[in-house]
């Protein structure tokens, strides 16, 4: 079963990266497809995913934040969207908030086309996975978000202006954890009330697995204009603003002028 294979591969990545954290300096190698620096750690994780899926007998197209698009095997069964390490800087510095994010689609390349998503916390080994139409799961337990207000939120302040600041000031407690996949899942669990990215800075490939998890858990997901983002192509080069909250009501309330 593909879900179980993806879970197995994500588990291997988390285990091997965690084991390697004490090895010393990780070199910065090049600029990745998404525009950020690619490190040895990122490439190690990517190769673990490729090798793991090939060992399990799969042919696939890989779209990765690090190396772009590649084909493995003669007759690809599906497309894999990969952020090998979401929170590379955290992992390198020993900050225990980092994950690997893998999602799959057999039909299209939009966020709403993703059929399976798996996110594995590298440090805690917590696992978040979702299957389109069948729900979101945290360590085997079904997750359904509970509606609530926004008191504590993760906010990414890149390029914000005065209008954005007025929105952020309505939040009692602001955080920035550095792994968007985990942070969006935390909204469904109630660890965070929202994730806010006011400007178009978030790559859609970074959202591919967590978007499905959010939708399947019942979380509200949109851009900062409260517009649906499911039709966006998954790519290291396409970016969007973002709000994830427990409900549309809470999202509208925090974005309102009143």
ChimeraX attribute file (.defattr): number of C-alpha atoms within 10 A of each C-alpha:
attribute: neighborCount
match mode: 1-to-1
recipient: residues
	/A:1	5
	/A:2	12
	/A:3	17
	/A:4	10
	/A:5	15
	/A:6	25
	/A:7	19
	/A:8	16
	/A:9	24
	/A:10	27
	/A:11	22
	/A:12	18
	/A:13	26
	/A:14	25
	/A:15	16
	/A:16	14
	/A:17	22
	/A:18	17
	/A:19	12
	/A:20	10
	/A:21	15
	/A:22	10
	/A:23	7
	/A:24	8
	/A:25	11
	/A:26	12
	/A:27	11
	/A:28	12
	/A:29	13
	/A:30	13
	/A:31	13
	/A:32	18
	/A:33	18
	/A:34	20
	/A:35	13
	/A:36	12
	/A:37	15
	/A:38	20
	/A:39	20
	/A:40	14
	/A:41	22
	/A:42	25
	/A:43	17
	/A:44	15
	/A:45	22
	/A:46	23
	/A:47	14
	/A:48	19
	/A:49	25
	/A:50	17
	/A:51	14
	/A:52	19
	/A:53	20
	/A:54	14
	/A:55	10
	/A:56	13
	/A:57	11
	/A:58	18
	/A:59	18
	/A:60	22
	/A:61	18
	/A:62	22
	/A:63	22
	/A:64	23
	/A:65	28
	/A:66	24
	/A:67	18
	/A:68	16
	/A:69	16
	/A:70	12
	/A:71	13
	/A:72	15
	/A:73	12
	/A:74	8
	/A:75	11
	/A:76	14
	/A:77	16
	/A:78	16
	/A:79	22
	/A:80	27
	/A:81	30
	/A:82	30
	/A:83	27
	/A:84	27
	/A:85	30
	/A:86	26
	/A:87	23
	/A:88	22
	/A:89	15
	/A:90	17
	/A:91	20
	/A:92	17
	/A:93	10
	/A:94	14
	/A:95	14
	/A:96	15
	/A:97	21
	/A:98	27
	/A:99	31
	/A:100	31
	/A:101	29
	/A:102	28
	/A:103	28
	/A:104	28
	/A:105	20
	/A:106	15
	/A:107	12
	/A:108	15
	/A:109	20
	/A:110	18
	/A:111	24
	/A:112	19
	/A:113	20
	/A:114	26
	/A:115	21
	/A:116	25
	/A:117	28
	/A:118	30
	/A:119	30
	/A:120	29
	/A:121	26
	/A:122	27
	/A:123	18
	/A:124	13
	/A:125	16
	/A:126	15
	/A:127	20
	/A:128	27
	/A:129	29
	/A:130	29
	/A:131	20
	/A:132	16
	/A:133	11
	/A:134	12
	/A:135	18
	/A:136	29
	/A:137	20
	/A:138	17
	/A:139	12
	/A:140	10
	/A:141	9
	/A:142	15
	/A:143	22
	/A:144	18
	/A:145	22
	/A:146	15
	/A:147	18
	/A:148	14
	/A:149	16
	/A:150	21
	/A:151	14
	/A:152	18
	/A:153	24
	/A:154	26
	/A:155	21
	/A:156	22
	/A:157	16
	/A:158	12
	/A:159	11
	/A:160	13
	/A:161	11
	/A:162	8
	/A:163	11
	/A:164	17
	/A:165	12
	/A:166	14
	/A:167	17
	/A:168	21
	/A:169	11
	/A:170	17
	/A:171	18
	/A:172	10
	/A:173	14
	/A:174	19
	/A:175	12
	/A:176	14
	/A:177	18
	/A:178	19
	/A:179	20
	/A:180	23
	/A:181	28
	/A:182	24
	/A:183	23
	/A:184	27
	/A:185	31
	/A:186	20
	/A:187	25
	/A:188	29
	/A:189	18
	/A:190	16
	/A:191	13
	/A:192	23
	/A:193	27
	/A:194	33
	/A:195	27
	/A:196	24
	/A:197	22
	/A:198	26
	/A:199	19
	/A:200	15
	/A:201	16
	/A:202	20
	/A:203	19
	/A:204	25
	/A:205	28
	/A:206	27
	/A:207	26
	/A:208	34
	/A:209	31
	/A:210	28
	/A:211	29
	/A:212	31
	/A:213	30
	/A:214	28
	/A:215	22
	/A:216	23
	/A:217	24
	/A:218	20
	/A:219	25
	/A:220	24
	/A:221	26
	/A:222	19
	/A:223	19
	/A:224	21
	/A:225	12
	/A:226	16
	/A:227	12
	/A:228	13
	/A:229	18
	/A:230	20
	/A:231	11
	/A:232	16
	/A:233	19
	/A:234	24
	/A:235	25
	/A:236	26
	/A:237	15
	/A:238	15
	/A:239	19
	/A:240	18
	/A:241	21
	/A:242	26
	/A:243	23
	/A:244	30
	/A:245	33
	/A:246	27
	/A:247	20
	/A:248	16
	/A:249	13
	/A:250	19
	/A:251	24
	/A:252	14
	/A:253	14
	/A:254	20
	/A:255	18
	/A:256	11
	/A:257	10
	/A:258	7
